[in-house]
Amino acid sequence: MAPLLPEEIAPDPLRVLAAWIDEARATSQPQANAMTLATAAADGRPSARMVFVRGWGAGGIDWLTDASSRKAREIAVRPEAAGVFYWAGLARQARVEGPVRLLPDDQVAAYFARRRPGTRLAARAWRQGERLGSRADLHRRLAAVRSEADPGGVPEGWIGQRLEPRAIEFWQEDPDGLHDRLLAVRGASAWTVERLAP
Ligand SMILES: Cc1cc2nc3c(=O)[nH]c(=O)nc-3n(C[C@H](O)[C@H](O)[C@H](O)COP(=O)(O)O)c2cc1C
């Protein structure tokens, strides 16, 4: 793989990140659009989990979740997050950090419509993070929503969030240990990119 060069990233690091995600998908990397998402509670305690990224473009990194989930509640209080992508087959990592905003309803609806039918149904059956007595609760609730007509649209409580990176770090392995590590930081009018020791 060709070494990373700051001058290639500086004009538009978000475009480079999008190209990395696209390349991971095009080369069939497992869960190519999965990102570890880290948030922090009001007391500073961190938590992390995976999300499937639904959109990656000039605006930022988008995902869907339940407003009642821990991540959404933490972001509502501290609208900041960090994310990590890792593609083992490409020996690449990308890290993002920045503020998080809610996506508009029409964007959420467009992403939600692309989810598999089973996960769309599940989103109507329960709220993420609810305490359950047993697995049988899941079956009961799923059967209940299956027996109802699908009202269509986005189930109540499902939201979309967008991380707008203020920093993006690109890491690419080198067989001799001279890994590329380039940190792009958003300035008022342009990004600056620095090389960091790996
Ligand atoms: C590969 C993968 C993708 C996932 N994608 C999502 C997702 O897009 N949205 C989501 O809310 N949870 C997703 N989950 C589940 C989350 O990792 C997590 O269990 C859930 O969101 C509850 O997290 P929280 O209580 O910290 O908010 C995914 C899990 C895995 C393993």
The ligand as an ORCA input file, in Angstrom:
! r2SCAN-3c Opt
* xyz 0 1
  C     -21.366     -4.642     14.500
  C     -22.399     -3.977     15.384
  C     -23.153     -2.942     14.870
  C     -24.095     -2.301     15.676
  N     -24.795     -1.247     15.153
  C     -25.622     -0.549     15.958
  C     -26.266      0.617     15.465
  O     -26.096      1.023     14.297
  N     -27.054      1.300     16.315
  C     -27.254      0.908     17.614
  O     -27.987      1.579     18.334
  N     -26.666     -0.190     18.112
  C     -25.849     -0.919     17.321
  N     -25.227     -2.043     17.816
  C     -25.449     -2.414     19.225
  C     -24.556     -1.537     20.104
  O     -23.206     -1.976     20.033
  C     -25.005     -1.497     21.580
  O     -25.114     -2.802     22.100
  C     -26.350     -0.792     21.731
  O     -26.457      0.307     20.854
  C     -26.560     -0.309     23.158
  O     -25.495      0.550     23.519
  P     -25.610      1.661     24.661
  O     -26.445      1.067     25.764
  O     -24.203      1.919     25.096
  O     -26.257      2.859     24.075
  C     -24.298     -2.725     17.018
  C     -23.535     -3.788     17.521
  C     -22.619     -4.409     16.712
  C     -21.810     -5.545     17.295
*
